[in-house]
């Protein structure tokens, strides 16, 4: 079950150490809890075409462009060799579409021999600032993507994080500036929750389809509060992860629970 909005957006005092250790994918490091993680930013969405227009209702829960679909088709040629056991995905439409199109050989019901779990987690969604970052109701998502597991969202059929910030700032007409991106405590808590969920999964080889801003807040923090959420264990992985992800870009790392 997903953490409640209150727990995700609450004080950061409960966390005093890194959430995850990152190693180069070719590192010799191994432990019983280490995993291979393939991080992918969603392909081009309609909101990526014009930053100012991305705030308009037209781009609510933005979908992929034709170029974005083609980007996924190209990436799919590479993902066949990744031996992925499960795919973690943000519940926004652009990431859901990217996950299915980039891993078509793994998407399907239990009758498909190659199918693996696709699991949506609220914690891995984009920073919630504009209408393009809000999501459709869970029931609608379930109908649109029947082979993605949304059980972690079931108790929040409407968008809980958007509703939280709407109660603080008003609707998109009343407030057209940033919301969660100006709330480092929220980001801090959500980042820790996201990594905890991922690291507690049983699979050893995972794909994660997410978003550039949320990745950036963890891998190259803009806020002091988020420094240290991720611990880099070698220079190569620090260099790899410090720059902003491009649309449909894939980066592979090794992850583990931090020592201590």
C-alpha positions, 0 to 999 in steps of 0.5 A, spaced: 500 500 500 502 506 498 504 511 503 499 516 505 500 524 502 501 526 509 507 521 510 510 522 504 509 530 505 511 530 512 517 532 516 524 529 514 526 528 521 525 521 521 531 520 516 538 521 518 542 517 513 542 515 505 537 511 502 541 508 497 548 506 495 550 507 487 555 503 484 558 503 477 554 497 473 560 493 472 563 494 479 565 488 482 561 489 488 556 484 490 552 483 496 545 479 498 541 485 497 545 489 491 541 489 485 542 492 477 537 498 476 536 500 469 533 508 470 529 511 464 526 517 463 520 517 459 520 519 452 518 526 449 511 528 451 507 533 449 509 538 455 516 537 452 515 541 446 513 548 449 515 549 457 510 555 457 504 551 454 506 545 458 502 548 464 495 549 460 490 544 461 491 541 454 497 537 457 494 534 463 497 528 465 501 529 458 501 523 453 507 521 448 508 525 442 509 521 435 517 522 436 516 520 443 513 513 441 519 512 436 524 513 441 521 508 445 521 503 439 528 505 438 529 503 445 526 497 445 531 494 440 536 495 446 532 492 452 531 485 450 538 484 453 537 487 459 534 480 463 529 485 467 525 481 472 520 487 474 519 494 471 517 500 476 514 506 473 511 512 475 503 512 474 503 518 469 501 517 462 507 518 459 511 514 463 506 508 463 506 509 455 514 509 455 514 503 459 510 499 455 513 501 448 520 500 451 519 493 454 513 490 449 516 483 450 515 483 457 508 487 457 502 482 458 498 477 462 500 471 465 499 467 459 505 471 456 511 467 458 516 472 457 511 477 461 514 480 468 510 485 473 509 492 471 508 496 478 506 503 478 508 507 485 506 514 486 513 515 490 516 515 483 512 520 479 515 527 477 515 533 482 508 535 482 508 542 479 503 543 473 497 540 470 502 536 466 505 533 472 498 531 475 495 524 474 488 521 471 484 517 477 486 510 478 480 507 475 481 510 469 489 508 469 487 501 470 482 501 464 487 503 460 493 499 462 490 492 464 497 489 465 500 494 470 499 493 477 496 499 480 494 496 487 499 501 491 494 507 488 488 503 490 486 507 496 488 514 492 483 514 486 484 521 485 491 524 485 493 525 492 499 529 491 496 534 486 490 535 491 495 537 497 498 542 493 491 545 490 489 545 497 495 549 499 496 554 493 489 553 489 488 550 482 492 551 476 489 558 474 490 561 481 497 558 481 501 557 475 508 557 478 512 551 482 509 547 487 512 541 490 519 543 487 519 549 492 518 544 497 524 540 499 522 537 505 516 533 501 521 531 495 526 529 501 521 524 504 518 522 497 525 520 495 527 516 501 520 512 500 521 511 493 528 508 494 525 504 500 520 501 496 525 499 490 530 496 495 525 492 498 523 488 492 525 481 491 528 482 484 535 483 482 534 486 476 529 492 475 528 497 470 525 504 473 521 509 468 521 515 471 522 523 470 528 528 469 526 533 475 525 528 480 531 524 478 535 530 478 533 532 485 536 526 488 542 525 483 544 532 483 540 536 488 538 543 487 536 543 495 541 542 501 535 538 504 536 533 499 544 532 499 546 525 501 539 521 499 544 518 494 551 515 496 556 515 490 560 509 491 565 510 485 567 516 481 564 513 475 557 512 477 557 519 480 559 522 473 554 518 470 548 520 474 550 527 475 547 530 469 540 531 467 536 525 463 534 526 456 528 523 453 528 516 453 535 515 456 537 509 459 542 509 464 544 502 468 547 502 475 548 497 481 544 499 487 544 497 494 542 498 501 547 503 504 551 501 510 549 502 517 
